[in-house]
């Protein structure tokens, strides 16, 4: 797995944690550590190329998870099978592919 892909996955995890902490605060509970999450997010985002970060941010605005794994050639975002030609390339290359159905960025687990 390449460094940018790892950074994107980490960024998504941090974004989800920030989102969940905001929801908990809306319920009236106090959460500590949000500022550390924001700092970590900024640091990780700085390691990602601008076009890729922009693409992630656009997808993230529409979908809860912008980057999802593919297991057994099935996108785990929309659960539809990916074309075998993309699956073969996705396993071998470090290039990010997009699901033809849901538009999410994909990475392969198997």
MIDO-990022 format. One record per residue: residue number from 1; residue in one letter; x, y, z of N, C-alpha, C, CB in turn. Coordinates in Angstrom, 2 decimals. Glycine has a CB too. Layout:
BEGIN
<pt num="NUM" residu="a" n_east="X" n_north="Y" n_up="Z" ca_east="X" ca_north="Y" ca_up="Z" c_east="X" c_north="Y" c_up="Z" cb_east="X" cb_north="Y" cb_up="Z"/>
...
***
This chain:
BEGIN
<pt num="1" residu="x" n_east="0.85" n_north="-1.18" n_up="0.00" ca_east="0.00" ca_north="0.00" ca_up="0.00" c_east="0.90" c_north="1.24" c_up="0.00" cb_east="-0.97" cb_north="0.00" cb_up="1.23"/>
<pt num="2" residu="x" n_east="0.60" n_north="2.19" n_up="-0.88" ca_east="1.45" ca_north="3.38" ca_up="-0.95" c_east="1.13" c_north="4.36" c_up="0.18" cb_east="1.28" cb_north="4.07" cb_up="-2.30"/>
<pt num="3" residu="x" n_east="2.04" n_north="5.30" n_up="0.37" ca_east="1.94" ca_north="6.24" ca_up="1.50" c_east="0.71" c_north="7.14" c_up="1.41" cb_east="3.19" cb_north="7.10" cb_up="1.57"/>
<pt num="4" residu="x" n_east="0.37" n_north="7.60" n_up="0.21" ca_east="-0.80" ca_north="8.46" ca_up="0.06" c_east="-2.09" c_north="7.72" c_up="0.37" cb_east="-0.86" cb_north="9.03" cb_up="-1.35"/>
<pt num="5" residu="x" n_east="-2.17" n_north="6.48" n_up="-0.03" ca_east="-3.35" ca_north="5.68" ca_up="0.26" c_east="-3.49" c_north="5.48" c_up="1.77" cb_east="-3.27" cb_north="4.31" cb_up="-0.46"/>
<pt num="6" residu="x" n_east="-2.39" n_north="5.17" n_up="2.43" ca_east="-2.42" ca_north="5.03" ca_up="3.89" c_east="-2.84" c_north="6.33" c_up="4.55" cb_east="-1.05" cb_north="4.59" cb_up="4.41"/>
<pt num="7" residu="x" n_east="-2.33" n_north="7.45" n_up="4.05" ca_east="-2.69" ca_north="8.76" ca_up="4.60" c_east="-4.17" c_north="9.04" c_up="4.39" cb_east="-1.84" cb_north="9.87" cb_up="3.97"/>
<pt num="8" residu="x" n_east="-4.71" n_north="8.69" n_up="3.23" ca_east="-6.14" ca_north="8.90" ca_up="2.96" c_east="-7.02" c_north="8.08" c_up="3.90" cb_east="-6.46" cb_north="8.54" cb_up="1.51"/>
<pt num="9" residu="x" n_east="-6.64" n_north="6.84" n_up="4.11" ca_east="-7.41" ca_north="5.98" ca_up="5.00" c_east="-7.36" c_north="6.51" c_up="6.44" cb_east="-6.88" cb_north="4.52" cb_up="4.95"/>
<pt num="10" residu="x" n_east="-6.19" n_north="6.96" n_up="6.86" ca_east="-6.04" ca_north="7.54" ca_up="8.19" c_east="-6.84" c_north="8.82" c_up="8.31" cb_east="-4.56" cb_north="7.81" cb_up="8.50"/>
<pt num="11" residu="x" n_east="-6.80" n_north="9.65" n_up="7.28" ca_east="-7.57" ca_north="10.90" ca_up="7.27" c_east="-9.07" c_north="10.61" c_up="7.40" cb_east="-7.29" cb_north="11.70" cb_up="5.99"/>
<pt num="12" residu="x" n_east="-9.55" n_north="9.62" n_up="6.68" ca_east="-10.95" ca_north="9.26" ca_up="6.77" c_east="-11.30" c_north="8.79" c_up="8.19" cb_east="-11.29" cb_north="8.16" cb_up="5.75"/>
<pt num="13" residu="x" n_east="-10.43" n_north="7.99" n_up="8.80" ca_east="-10.68" ca_north="7.52" ca_up="10.17" c_east="-10.75" c_north="8.69" c_up="11.14" cb_east="-9.59" cb_north="6.54" cb_up="10.61"/>
<pt num="14" residu="x" n_east="-9.86" n_north="9.66" n_up="10.98" ca_east="-9.87" ca_north="10.84" ca_up="11.86" c_east="-11.13" c_north="11.66" c_up="11.62" cb_east="-8.61" cb_north="11.71" cb_up="11.61"/>
<pt num="15" residu="x" n_east="-11.51" n_north="11.83" n_up="10.36" ca_east="-12.74" ca_north="12.56" ca_up="10.05" c_east="-13.95" c_north="11.90" c_up="10.70" cb_east="-12.95" cb_north="12.66" cb_up="8.53"/>
<pt num="16" residu="x" n_east="-14.00" n_north="10.58" n_up="10.66" ca_east="-15.11" ca_north="9.86" ca_up="11.28" c_east="-15.11" c_north="10.03" c_up="12.80" cb_east="-15.04" cb_north="8.36" cb_up="10.92"/>
<pt num="17" residu="x" n_east="-13.92" n_north="10.03" n_up="13.42" ca_east="-13.83" ca_north="10.25" ca_up="14.86" c_east="-14.29" c_north="11.66" c_up="15.23" cb_east="-12.40" cb_north="10.01" cb_up="15.35"/>
<pt num="18" residu="x" n_east="-13.89" n_north="12.65" n_up="14.44" ca_east="-14.31" ca_north="14.03" ca_up="14.70" c_east="-15.82" c_north="14.15" c_up="14.57" cb_east="-13.60" cb_north="15.02" cb_up="13.72"/>
<pt num="19" residu="x" n_east="-16.37" n_north="13.54" n_up="13.54" ca_east="-17.81" ca_north="13.58" ca_up="13.32" c_east="-18.57" c_north="12.92" c_up="14.48" cb_east="-18.17" cb_north="12.87" cb_up="12.00"/>
<pt num="20" residu="x" n_east="-18.08" n_north="11.78" n_up="14.93" ca_east="-18.72" ca_north="11.08" ca_up="16.05" c_east="-18.62" c_north="11.88" c_up="17.34" cb_east="-18.10" cb_north="9.70" cb_up="16.24"/>
<pt num="21" residu="x" n_east="-17.48" n_north="12.53" n_up="17.58" ca_east="-17.34" ca_north="13.32" ca_up="18.80" c_east="-18.28" c_north="14.53" c_up="18.76" cb_east="-15.88" cb_north="13.78" cb_up="18.97"/>
<pt num="22" residu="x" n_east="-18.48" n_north="15.11" n_up="17.59" ca_east="-19.43" ca_north="16.22" ca_up="17.46" c_east="-20.86" c_north="15.77" c_up="17.76" cb_east="-19.36" cb_north="16.84" cb_up="16.06"/>
<pt num="23" residu="x" n_east="-21.21" n_north="14.57" n_up="17.31" ca_east="-22.54" ca_north="14.04" ca_up="17.58" c_east="-22.73" c_north="13.77" c_up="19.08" cb_east="-22.76" cb_north="12.76" cb_up="16.78"/>
<pt num="24" residu="x" n_east="-21.70" n_north="13.29" n_up="19.74" ca_east="-21.78" ca_north="13.03" ca_up="21.18" c_east="-21.92" c_north="14.34" c_up="21.94" cb_east="-20.54" cb_north="12.25" cb_up="21.67"/>
<pt num="25" residu="x" n_east="-21.20" n_north="15.37" n_up="21.49" ca_east="-21.31" ca_north="16.68" ca_up="22.15" c_east="-22.71" c_north="17.26" c_up="21.99" cb_east="-20.27" cb_north="17.66" cb_up="21.58"/>
<pt num="26" residu="x" n_east="-23.35" n_north="17.00" n_up="20.87" ca_east="-24.73" ca_north="17.47" ca_up="20.66" c_east="-25.69" c_north="16.85" c_up="21.65" cb_east="-25.18" cb_north="17.17" cb_up="19.24"/>
<pt num="27" residu="x" n_east="-25.34" n_north="15.67" n_up="22.15" ca_east="-26.17" ca_north="14.99" ca_up="23.14" c_east="-25.96" c_north="15.54" c_up="24.55" cb_east="-25.89" cb_north="13.51" cb_up="23.12"/>
<pt num="28" residu="x" n_east="-24.98" n_north="16.42" n_up="24.71" ca_east="-24.74" ca_north="17.05" ca_up="26.00" c_east="-23.56" c_north="16.51" c_up="26.77" cb_east="-25.94" cb_north="16.92" cb_up="26.82"/>
<pt num="29" residu="x" n_east="-22.79" n_north="15.62" n_up="26.19" ca_east="-21.61" ca_north="15.08" ca_up="26.85" c_east="-20.38" c_north="15.88" c_up="26.44" cb_east="-21.42" cb_north="13.59" cb_up="26.52"/>
<pt num="30" residu="x" n_east="-19.44" n_north="16.01" n_up="27.35" ca_east="-18.22" ca_north="16.74" ca_up="27.00" c_east="-17.16" c_north="15.75" c_up="26.52" cb_east="-17.69" cb_north="17.56" cb_up="28.23"/>
<pt num="31" residu="x" n_east="-16.48" n_north="16.13" n_up="25.48" ca_east="-15.45" ca_north="15.30" ca_up="24.86" c_east="-14.14" c_north="16.07" c_up="24.90" cb_east="-15.83" cb_north="14.91" cb_up="23.38"/>
<pt num="32" residu="x" n_east="-13.07" n_north="15.41" n_up="25.32" ca_east="-11.75" ca_north="16.04" ca_up="25.29" c_east="-10.94" c_north="15.40" c_up="24.17" cb_east="-11.01" cb_north="15.89" cb_up="26.67"/>
<pt num="33" residu="x" n_east="-9.99" n_north="16.13" n_up="23.67" ca_east="-9.12" ca_north="15.60" ca_up="22.63" c_east="-9.50" c_north="15.98" c_up="21.22" cb_east="-9.08" cb_north="14.15" cb_up="22.73"/>
<pt num="34" residu="x" n_east="-10.55" n_north="16.76" n_up="21.05" ca_east="-10.96" ca_north="17.15" ca_up="19.69" c_east="-9.90" c_north="18.02" c_up="19.02" cb_east="-12.29" cb_north="17.90" cb_up="19.74"/>
<pt num="35" residu="x" n_east="-9.25" n_north="18.86" n_up="19.79" ca_east="-8.23" ca_north="19.73" ca_up="19.20" c_east="-7.04" c_north="18.91" c_up="18.71" cb_east="-7.76" cb_north="20.79" cb_up="20.23"/>
<pt num="36" residu="x" n_east="-6.71" n_north="17.83" n_up="19.43" ca_east="-5.62" ca_north="16.96" ca_up="18.98" c_east="-5.99" c_north="16.24" c_up="17.69" cb_east="-5.27" cb_north="15.92" cb_up="20.08"/>
<pt num="37" residu="x" n_east="-7.25" n_north="15.86" n_up="17.57" ca_east="-7.72" ca_north="15.24" ca_up="16.33" c_east="-7.63" c_north="16.21" c_up="15.17" cb_east="-9.16" cb_north="14.74" cb_up="16.49"/>
<pt num="38" residu="x" n_east="-8.01" n_north="17.47" n_up="15.40" ca_east="-7.94" ca_north="18.48" ca_up="14.35" c_east="-6.49" c_north="18.71" c_up="13.90" cb_east="-8.56" cb_north="19.81" cb_up="14.84"/>
<pt num="39" residu="x" n_east="-5.56" n_north="18.76" n_up="14.87" ca_east="-4.14" ca_north="18.94" ca_up="14.54" c_east="-3.62" c_north="17.75" c_up="13.73" cb_east="-3.30" cb_north="19.11" cb_up="15.82"/>
<pt num="40" residu="x" n_east="-3.98" n_north="16.54" n_up="14.16" ca_east="-3.55" ca_north="15.34" ca_up="13.44" c_east="-4.12" c_north="15.34" c_up="12.03" cb_east="-3.98" cb_north="14.07" cb_up="14.20"/>
<pt num="41" residu="x" n_east="-5.37" n_north="15.78" n_up="11.89" ca_east="-5.99" ca_north="15.83" ca_up="10.56" c_east="-5.24" c_north="16.78" c_up="9.65" cb_east="-7.46" cb_north="16.26" cb_up="10.68"/>
<pt num="42" residu="x" n_east="-4.88" n_north="17.96" n_up="10.17" ca_east="-4.14" ca_north="18.94" ca_up="9.36" c_east="-2.79" c_north="18.38" c_up="8.94" cb_east="-3.94" cb_north="20.24" cb_up="10.15"/>
<pt num="43" residu="x" n_east="-2.11" n_north="17.70" n_up="9.84" ca_east="-0.79" ca_north="17.16" ca_up="9.53" c_east="-0.88" c_north="16.08" c_up="8.46" cb_east="-0.13" cb_north="16.59" cb_up="10.79"/>
<pt num="44" residu="x" n_east="-1.86" n_north="15.20" n_up="8.58" ca_east="-2.02" ca_north="14.12" ca_up="7.60" c_east="-2.48" c_north="14.68" c_up="6.26" cb_east="-3.03" cb_north="13.06" cb_up="8.10"/>
<pt num="45" residu="x" n_east="-3.37" n_north="15.64" n_up="6.28" ca_east="-3.85" ca_north="16.25" ca_up="5.03" c_east="-2.72" c_north="16.94" c_up="4.28" cb_east="-4.97" cb_north="17.26" cb_up="5.32"/>
<pt num="46" residu="x" n_east="-1.74" n_north="17.46" n_up="5.00" ca_east="-0.62" ca_north="18.13" ca_up="4.34" c_east="0.27" c_north="17.15" c_up="3.58" cb_east="0.21" cb_north="18.88" cb_up="5.37"/>
<pt num="47" residu="x" n_east="0.18" n_north="15.87" n_up="3.89" ca_east="0.99" ca_north="14.85" ca_up="3.21" c_east="0.35" c_north="14.33" c_up="1.93" cb_east="1.25" cb_north="13.69" cb_up="4.15"/>
<pt num="48" residu="x" n_east="-0.88" n_north="14.73" n_up="1.67" ca_east="-1.62" ca_north="14.24" ca_up="0.51" c_east="-1.60" c_north="15.31" c_up="-0.58" cb_east="-3.10" cb_north="13.86" cb_up="0.89"/>
<pt num="49" residu="x" n_east="-1.38" n_north="14.89" n_up="-1.82" ca_east="-1.37" ca_north="15.83" ca_up="-2.94" c_east="-2.72" c_north="16.55" c_up="-3.02" cb_east="-1.05" cb_north="15.11" cb_up="-4.27"/>
<pt num="50" residu="x" n_east="-2.67" n_north="17.81" n_up="-3.40" ca_east="-3.87" ca_north="18.66" ca_up="-3.42" c_east="-5.01" c_north="18.10" c_up="-4.28" cb_east="-3.51" cb_north="20.03" cb_up="-3.93"/>
<pt num="51" residu="x" n_east="-4.76" n_north="17.63" n_up="-5.51" ca_east="-5.88" ca_north="17.11" ca_up="-6.32" c_east="-6.56" c_north="15.90" c_up="-5.66" cb_east="-5.39" cb_north="16.72" cb_up="-7.72"/>
<pt num="52" residu="x" n_east="-5.76" n_north="15.03" n_up="-5.07" ca_east="-6.31" ca_north="13.85" ca_up="-4.42" c_east="-7.08" c_north="14.24" c_up="-3.16" cb_east="-5.19" cb_north="12.85" cb_up="-4.07"/>
<pt num="53" residu="x" n_east="-6.56" n_north="15.19" n_up="-2.41" ca_east="-7.25" ca_north="15.68" ca_up="-1.21" c_east="-8.56" c_north="16.35" c_up="-1.58" cb_east="-6.35" cb_north="16.66" cb_up="-0.43"/>
<pt num="54" residu="x" n_east="-8.56" n_north="17.13" n_up="-2.67" ca_east="-9.78" ca_north="17.79" ca_up="-3.14" c_east="-10.83" c_north="16.75" c_up="-3.53" cb_east="-9.48" cb_north="18.71" cb_up="-4.34"/>
<pt num="55" residu="x" n_east="-10.39" n_north="15.72" n_up="-4.23" ca_east="-11.30" ca_north="14.63" ca_up="-4.64" c_east="-11.89" c_north="13.94" c_up="-3.42" cb_east="-10.55" cb_north="13.60" cb_up="-5.53"/>
<pt num="56" residu="x" n_east="-11.04" n_north="13.67" n_up="-2.42" ca_east="-11.52" ca_north="13.05" ca_up="-1.18" c_east="-12.54" c_north="13.95" c_up="-0.48" cb_east="-10.33" cb_north="12.76" cb_up="-0.23"/>
<pt num="57" residu="x" n_east="-12.24" n_north="15.24" n_up="-0.38" ca_east="-13.13" ca_north="16.17" ca_up="0.31" c_east="-14.49" c_north="16.27" c_up="-0.38" cb_east="-12.49" cb_north="17.56" cb_up="0.39"/>
<pt num="58" residu="x" n_east="-14.48" n_north="16.26" n_up="-1.72" ca_east="-15.74" ca_north="16.30" ca_up="-2.47" c_east="-16.58" c_north="15.07" c_up="-2.21" cb_east="-15.46" cb_north="16.43" cb_up="-3.96"/>
<pt num="59" residu="x" n_east="-15.94" n_north="13.90" n_up="-2.23" ca_east="-16.66" ca_north="12.65" ca_up="-1.96" c_east="-17.15" c_north="12.61" c_up="-0.52" cb_east="-15.77" cb_north="11.45" cb_up="-2.25"/>
<pt num="60" residu="x" n_east="-16.33" n_north="13.08" n_up="0.38" ca_east="-16.65" ca_north="13.06" ca_up="1.82" c_east="-17.85" c_north="13.96" c_up="2.12" cb_east="-15.43" cb_north="13.51" cb_up="2.65"/>
<pt num="61" residu="x" n_east="-18.03" n_north="15.00" n_up="1.34" ca_east="-19.17" ca_north="15.88" ca_up="1.54" c_east="-20.49" c_north="15.17" c_up="1.22" cb_east="-19.02" cb_north="17.15" cb_up="0.68"/>
<pt num="62" residu="x" n_east="-20.42" n_north="14.18" n_up="0.31" ca_east="-21.63" ca_north="13.46" ca_up="-0.10" c_east="-21.81" c_north="12.13" c_up="0.63" cb_east="-21.59" cb_north="13.22" cb_up="-1.58"/>
<pt num="63" residu="x" n_east="-20.69" n_north="11.47" n_up="0.93" ca_east="-20.73" ca_north="10.12" ca_up="1.47" c_east="-20.01" c_north="10.06" c_up="2.82" cb_east="-20.11" cb_north="9.12" cb_up="0.48"/>
<pt num="64" residu="x" n_east="-20.48" n_north="9.20" n_up="3.69" ca_east="-19.82" ca_north="9.06" ca_up="4.99" c_east="-18.41" c_north="8.50" c_up="4.82" cb_east="-20.65" cb_north="8.16" cb_up="5.92"/>
<pt num="65" residu="x" n_east="-18.27" n_north="7.52" n_up="3.96" ca_east="-16.96" ca_north="6.93" ca_up="3.66" c_east="-16.62" c_north="7.19" c_up="2.20" cb_east="-16.93" cb_north="5.40" cb_up="3.98"/>
<pt num="66" residu="x" n_east="-15.55" n_north="7.92" n_up="1.97" ca_east="-15.15" ca_north="8.27" ca_up="0.61" c_east="-14.21" c_north="7.24" c_up="0.01" cb_east="-14.49" cb_north="9.63" cb_up="0.60"/>
<pt num="67" residu="x" n_east="-13.49" n_north="6.52" n_up="0.85" ca_east="-12.56" ca_north="5.50" ca_up="0.37" c_east="-12.89" c_north="4.20" c_up="1.09" cb_east="-11.07" cb_north="5.92" cb_up="0.61"/>
<pt num="68" residu="x" n_east="-13.12" n_north="3.15" n_up="0.30" ca_east="-13.55" ca_north="1.88" ca_up="0.86" c_east="-12.71" c_north="0.74" c_up="0.30" cb_east="-15.05" cb_north="1.64" cb_up="0.58"/>
<pt num="69" residu="x" n_east="-12.63" n_north="-0.36" n_up="1.04" ca_east="-11.91" ca_north="-1.52" ca_up="0.53" c_east="-12.73" c_north="-2.32" c_up="-0.47" cb_east="-11.49" cb_north="-2.42" cb_up="1.66"/>
<pt num="70" residu="x" n_east="-12.02" n_north="-3.13" n_up="-1.24" ca_east="-12.64" ca_north="-4.09" ca_up="-2.16" c_east="-12.21" c_north="-5.47" c_up="-1.69" cb_east="-12.22" cb_north="-3.83" cb_up="-3.68"/>
<pt num="71" residu="x" n_east="-13.17" n_north="-6.31" n_up="-1.45" ca_east="-12.90" ca_north="-7.68" ca_up="-1.01" c_east="-13.58" c_north="-8.62" c_up="-1.98" cb_east="-13.38" cb_north="-7.92" cb_up="0.47"/>
<pt num="72" residu="x" n_east="-12.82" n_north="-9.57" n_up="-2.52" ca_east="-13.36" ca_north="-10.53" ca_up="-3.51" c_east="-14.03" c_north="-9.80" c_up="-4.68" cb_east="-14.38" cb_north="-11.48" cb_up="-2.84"/>
<pt num="73" residu="x" n_east="-13.40" n_north="-8.72" n_up="-5.13" ca_east="-13.88" ca_north="-7.89" ca_up="-6.25" c_east="-15.21" c_north="-7.22" c_up="-5.98" cb_east="-14.00" cb_north="-8.74" cb_up="-7.48"/>
<pt num="74" residu="x" n_east="-15.59" n_north="-7.06" n_up="-4.72" ca_east="-16.84" ca_north="-6.38" ca_up="-4.37" c_east="-16.52" c_north="-5.11" c_up="-3.61" cb_east="-17.76" cb_north="-7.31" cb_up="-3.53"/>
<pt num="75" residu="x" n_east="-17.04" n_north="-3.98" n_up="-4.10" ca_east="-16.89" ca_north="-2.70" ca_up="-3.43" c_east="-17.67" c_north="-2.77" c_up="-2.11" cb_east="-17.41" cb_north="-1.50" cb_up="-4.33"/>
<pt num="76" residu="x" n_east="-17.01" n_north="-2.50" n_up="-1.00" ca_east="-17.68" ca_north="-2.57" ca_up="0.29" c_east="-18.39" c_north="-1.27" c_up="0.65" cb_east="-16.68" cb_north="-2.93" cb_up="1.37"/>
<pt num="77" residu="x" n_east="-18.51" n_north="-0.38" n_up="-0.33" ca_east="-19.32" ca_north="0.82" ca_up="-0.16" c_east="-20.72" c_north="0.61" c_up="-0.68" cb_east="-18.67" cb_north="1.99" cb_up="-0.86"/>
<pt num="78" residu="x" n_east="-20.82" n_north="0.03" n_up="-1.88" ca_east="-22.14" ca_north="-0.19" ca_up="-2.50" c_east="-22.44" c_north="-1.67" c_up="-2.71" cb_east="-22.22" cb_north="0.53" cb_up="-3.84"/>
<pt num="79" residu="x" n_east="-21.47" n_north="-2.54" n_up="-2.44" ca_east="-21.62" ca_north="-3.99" ca_up="-2.51" c_east="-21.89" c_north="-4.52" c_up="-3.91" cb_east="-22.72" cb_north="-4.43" cb_up="-1.60"/>
<pt num="80" residu="x" n_east="-21.37" n_north="-3.82" n_up="-4.90" ca_east="-21.47" ca_north="-4.33" ca_up="-6.28" c_east="-20.11" c_north="-4.81" c_up="-6.74" cb_east="-22.01" cb_north="-3.23" cb_up="-7.23"/>
<pt num="81" residu="x" n_east="-20.14" n_north="-5.86" n_up="-7.57" ca_east="-18.91" ca_north="-6.45" ca_up="-8.09" c_east="-18.22" c_north="-5.49" c_up="-9.05" cb_east="-19.20" cb_north="-7.79" cb_up="-8.79"/>
<pt num="82" residu="x" n_east="-16.91" n_north="-5.41" n_up="-8.93" ca_east="-16.11" ca_north="-4.58" ca_up="-9.81" c_east="-15.68" c_north="-5.39" c_up="-11.04" cb_east="-14.88" cb_north="-4.02" cb_up="-9.07"/>
<pt num="83" residu="x" n_east="-15.48" n_north="-4.72" n_up="-12.16" ca_east="-15.01" ca_north="-5.44" ca_up="-13.35" c_east="-13.68" c_north="-6.14" c_up="-13.07" cb_east="-14.86" cb_north="-4.48" cb_up="-14.54"/>
<pt num="84" residu="x" n_east="-13.50" n_north="-7.31" n_up="-13.63" ca_east="-12.28" ca_north="-8.08" ca_up="-13.36" c_east="-11.03" c_north="-7.37" c_up="-13.84" cb_east="-12.38" cb_north="-9.44" cb_up="-14.01"/>
<pt num="85" residu="x" n_east="-11.14" n_north="-6.57" n_up="-14.90" ca_east="-9.97" ca_north="-5.84" ca_up="-15.40" c_east="-9.48" c_north="-4.82" c_up="-14.37" cb_east="-10.29" cb_north="-5.13" cb_up="-16.73"/>
<pt num="86" residu="x" n_east="-10.40" n_north="-4.16" n_up="-13.68" ca_east="-10.01" ca_north="-3.20" ca_up="-12.65" c_east="-9.45" c_north="-3.94" c_up="-11.44" cb_east="-11.22" cb_north="-2.32" cb_up="-12.24"/>
<pt num="87" residu="x" n_east="-10.04" n_north="-5.08" n_up="-11.10" ca_east="-9.57" ca_north="-5.86" ca_up="-9.96" c_east="-8.14" c_north="-6.31" c_up="-10.12" cb_east="-10.45" cb_north="-7.05" cb_up="-9.75"/>
<pt num="88" residu="x" n_east="-7.79" n_north="-6.76" n_up="-11.30" ca_east="-6.41" ca_north="-7.22" ca_up="-11.55" c_east="-5.43" c_north="-6.06" c_up="-11.42" cb_east="-6.29" cb_north="-7.87" cb_up="-12.94"/>
<pt num="89" residu="x" n_east="-5.78" n_north="-4.91" n_up="-11.99" ca_east="-4.91" ca_north="-3.74" ca_up="-11.90" c_east="-4.84" c_north="-3.21" c_up="-10.47" cb_east="-5.40" cb_north="-2.63" cb_up="-12.84"/>
<pt num="90" residu="x" n_east="-5.95" n_north="-3.21" n_up="-9.77" ca_east="-6.02" ca_north="-2.69" ca_up="-8.41" c_east="-5.15" c_north="-3.44" c_up="-7.43" cb_east="-7.42" cb_north="-2.69" cb_up="-7.94"/>
<pt num="91" residu="x" n_east="-5.03" n_north="-4.75" n_up="-7.63" ca_east="-4.19" ca_north="-5.56" ca_up="-6.75" c_east="-2.71" c_north="-5.32" c_up="-7.00" cb_east="-4.52" cb_north="-7.03" cb_up="-6.92"/>
<pt num="92" residu="x" n_east="-2.35" n_north="-5.04" n_up="-8.24" ca_east="-0.95" ca_north="-4.92" ca_up="-8.62" c_east="-0.41" c_north="-3.50" c_up="-8.46" cb_east="-0.78" cb_north="-5.36" cb_up="-10.04"/>
<pt num="93" residu="x" n_east="-1.20" n_north="-2.52" n_up="-8.78" ca_east="-0.71" ca_north="-1.14" ca_up="-8.84" c_east="-1.04" c_north="-0.38" c_up="-7.56" cb_east="-1.31" cb_north="-0.42" cb_up="-10.04"/>
<pt num="94" residu="x" n_east="-0.33" n_north="0.71" n_up="-7.39" ca_east="-0.59" ca_north="1.57" ca_up="-6.24" c_east="-1.54" c_north="2.71" c_up="-6.60" cb_east="0.73" cb_north="2.13" cb_up="-5.68"/>
<pt num="95" residu="x" n_east="-2.07" n_north="2.67" n_up="-7.82" ca_east="-3.00" ca_north="3.70" ca_up="-8.29" c_east="-4.36" c_north="3.51" c_up="-7.63" cb_east="-3.14" cb_north="3.66" cb_up="-9.82"/>
<pt num="96" residu="x" n_east="-5.02" n_north="4.63" n_up="-7.33" ca_east="-6.37" ca_north="4.57" ca_up="-6.76" c_east="-7.39" c_north="4.45" c_up="-7.88" cb_east="-6.66" cb_north="5.81" cb_up="-5.89"/>
<pt num="97" residu="x" n_east="-8.33" n_north="3.56" n_up="-7.71" ca_east="-9.39" ca_north="3.39" ca_up="-8.67" c_east="-10.70" c_north="3.87" c_up="-8.06" cb_east="-9.50" cb_north="1.92" cb_up="-9.12"/>
<pt num="98" residu="x" n_east="-11.67" n_north="4.11" n_up="-8.91" ca_east="-12.98" ca_north="4.58" ca_up="-8.48" c_east="-14.03" c_north="3.54" c_up="-8.83" cb_east="-13.32" cb_north="5.95" cb_up="-9.13"/>
<pt num="99" residu="x" n_east="-14.95" n_north="3.33" n_up="-7.91" ca_east="-16.06" ca_north="2.41" ca_up="-8.17" c_east="-16.94" c_north="3.03" c_up="-9.25" cb_east="-16.89" cb_north="2.13" cb_up="-6.86"/>
<pt num="100" residu="x" n_east="-17.25" n_north="2.23" n_up="-10.25" ca_east="-18.07" ca_north="2.72" ca_up="-11.36" c_east="-19.51" c_north="2.98" c_up="-10.94" cb_east="-18.05" cb_north="1.73" cb_up="-12.50"/>
<pt num="101" residu="x" n_east="-19.95" n_north="2.37" n_up="-9.84" ca_east="-21.32" ca_north="2.53" ca_up="-9.40" c_east="-21.48" c_north="3.69" c_up="-8.41" cb_east="-21.82" cb_north="1.24" cb_up="-8.77"/>
<pt num="102" residu="x" n_east="-20.74" n_north="3.67" n_up="-7.31" ca_east="-20.95" ca_north="4.66" ca_up="-6.25" c_east="-19.96" c_north="5.82" c_up="-6.30" cb_east="-20.86" cb_north="3.99" cb_up="-4.91"/>
<pt num="103" residu="x" n_east="-18.87" n_north="5.70" n_up="-7.04" ca_east="-17.91" ca_north="6.78" ca_up="-7.19" c_east="-16.87" c_north="6.86" c_up="-6.09" cb_east="-18.64" cb_north="8.05" cb_up="-7.24"/>
<pt num="104" residu="x" n_east="-16.92" n_north="5.94" n_up="-5.12" ca_east="-15.93" ca_north="5.96" ca_up="-4.04" c_east="-14.55" c_north="5.54" c_up="-4.55" cb_east="-16.37" cb_north="5.05" cb_up="-2.88"/>
<pt num="105" residu="x" n_east="-13.52" n_north="6.01" n_up="-3.85" ca_east="-12.16" ca_north="5.56" ca_up="-4.13" c_east="-11.99" c_north="4.17" c_up="-3.52" cb_east="-11.09" cb_north="6.57" cb_up="-3.56"/>
<pt num="106" residu="x" n_east="-11.25" n_north="3.32" n_up="-4.21" ca_east="-11.14" ca_north="1.92" ca_up="-3.82" c_east="-9.70" c_north="1.52" c_up="-3.51" cb_east="-11.70" cb_north="1.04" cb_up="-4.90"/>
<pt num="107" residu="x" n_east="-9.55" n_north="0.59" n_up="-2.59" ca_east="-8.28" ca_north="-0.11" ca_up="-2.38" c_east="-8.60" c_north="-1.56" c_up="-2.11" cb_east="-7.46" cb_north="0.52" cb_up="-1.19"/>
<pt num="108" residu="x" n_east="-7.66" n_north="-2.43" n_up="-2.48" ca_east="-7.90" ca_north="-3.87" ca_up="-2.42" c_east="-7.33" c_north="-4.48" c_up="-1.16" cb_east="-7.29" cb_north="-4.56" cb_up="-3.63"/>
<pt num="109" residu="x" n_east="-8.12" n_north="-5.37" n_up="-0.54" ca_east="-7.68" ca_north="-6.09" ca_up="0.66" c_east="-7.04" c_north="-7.42" c_up="0.32" cb_east="-8.86" cb_north="-6.31" cb_up="1.59"/>
<pt num="110" residu="x" n_east="-7.48" n_north="-8.05" n_up="-0.76" ca_east="-6.99" ca_north="-9.39" ca_up="-1.07" c_east="-5.98" c_north="-9.38" c_up="-2.19" cb_east="-8.12" cb_north="-10.29" cb_up="-1.43"/>
***
